[in-house]
């Protein structure tokens, strides 16, 4: 670790948090997220960074792109939301919408992003979480009822 590693870590966290904040802001603007997008984004990035500092600091190679950090932050939040959090279902749905937005962007314009091996590992994990969440929603009683009424 060099003399500027602390600054570089803060800068990278900030970049990823801005990506997450913008997505949460869009969820808030349509009434799907009622928290503070800035605070929530910074918390999500900080928590994922704390769990895997070796990946995000680039200890074993390149640092992941900010969009990959935001994606895995949302994925981990979807998986780790606590039932005692205020309105956990709505929070998970907001985070899944944000993750879906990132994955859609990467599907459309991924070739324009400078992504490397570490990014692909993180994104693969995020896709698996998104897929699992989507299947959970598809199998929910509400989805089953909607399908039964021709609404699904």
N, C-alpha and C positions, 0 to 999 in steps of 0.2 A: 504494500500500500504506500502510495506516494504522499507527498505533502498536501496535495489537493484532493485526495480521495474523499474526504468528508464533504467538501464543497460539491464534488462531482456526484456523490450519492444524493445529496439534497437537491441538486439540479435535476437529476434523473427522476427522483420521486415526484418532484414538482411537475415535470413534463407529463408523467403518467397520470397524475392527479388532475391535470387540466383536461386530458382526454376524458377521464371518468366524470369529471364535473360537468363538462359540456353535455354528455349523454344523460346524466341525472337531471340537468337543467331542462332538457327537452321532455323528460318524463314528468317533471314538476309542472311544466307549462300546460300540459294536458290533464293535470290532476291525478297522475298515477304515482307520484312520489311526493310525500308531504314533509320530508325532512329538509335539512339544509344541504343542498348539493355540494357546496364547497367543503363543508365539514365532513360530510359522509365520504366524499371522494378521497380526501386526505387520509381519513381513517382506514378506508379499504386498502389503499396503497401501502400505508404504514404497516398494517397487519400482515399483508402478504410478504412484504419486505422483511419483516422480523422473522417470519417462518423459514425463509429461504435466502438469507443474506449472501451465501456463497454464489447463488445464481445471479442475483441482481447487481452485486458489486463487480462482477466479471472476474472473480477469483480464478475461474478455470477457463477463461477465454473471453469472448465478447460479452458485452452487456446486452440484454435484450432490448428491443425497440420499445418505445413508450406504449405503442398500441398493444403489444403482447403483454406488457406489465398490467395495463388496464384490463385486458381480457381475463387474465388469470386472477386478478383481484376480484372481478365480478364473479368468476366461477367459484372461487373459494368462499365468497360471501354467500352465494346460493347454497352451498353445501353446509356452511357452518352457522347459519342463522339460528338463533336460539328461540325456542318457543316462548320464552318470557320477554322477548323483544316486543315492542309495540307494533302490532299488526304484521306479524312475520310473513303471512301469505302475500300481502301486498308488496312488502319489501322484496321478497324473493321474485315476484313477478316483475317488479321494476328492474331489478338487477338482471334478470333473464332478458328483458327487453333490451337493456343496454348491451349485454353480451351478444345478443342476436344482431344488434346494429353493427357491432365491431366485426362479427363473423361475416355478415353480409357485405360490408365494405371490403374486407379482405378477399372475399370470393370474387367481387367485381374488379377491384383494383390492386389486388395483392402483389402483382408483378411490379407495381410502381414503388413498393416499399422495400427498403433495404433490410430484408429479413435473413437471418442466419439460423444455424442449427438449433441454438438455444430457443429462438423464437418458435420454431416449428414444434419443439418439444412442449413448450408452454401452451401453444395454440391447440395442439392435439389433445392435451388434457382439458382445455377449456371446451373444446368441441364435445368431448365425452360427457362433461357435466351438462352442457346445453342439451344434448341428446337425451340424457337421463331425465332432466327436468321436463322436457317436452313430452316424453313418454308418460311421466307421472301425471302431467296435466291431461293428456289424452285419455288416461285411464281413470280420471277422477269421476266421482258420482255426477257432478254437474255436467261434465263433458258427455257422459253417457246419457244423461237425461236430455240434453240438447240434441244429441244425435237421434234419440228416440222420437223427438218432435220435428225432425227434419231441419234443425238449425245448425247442425255440426258439420 
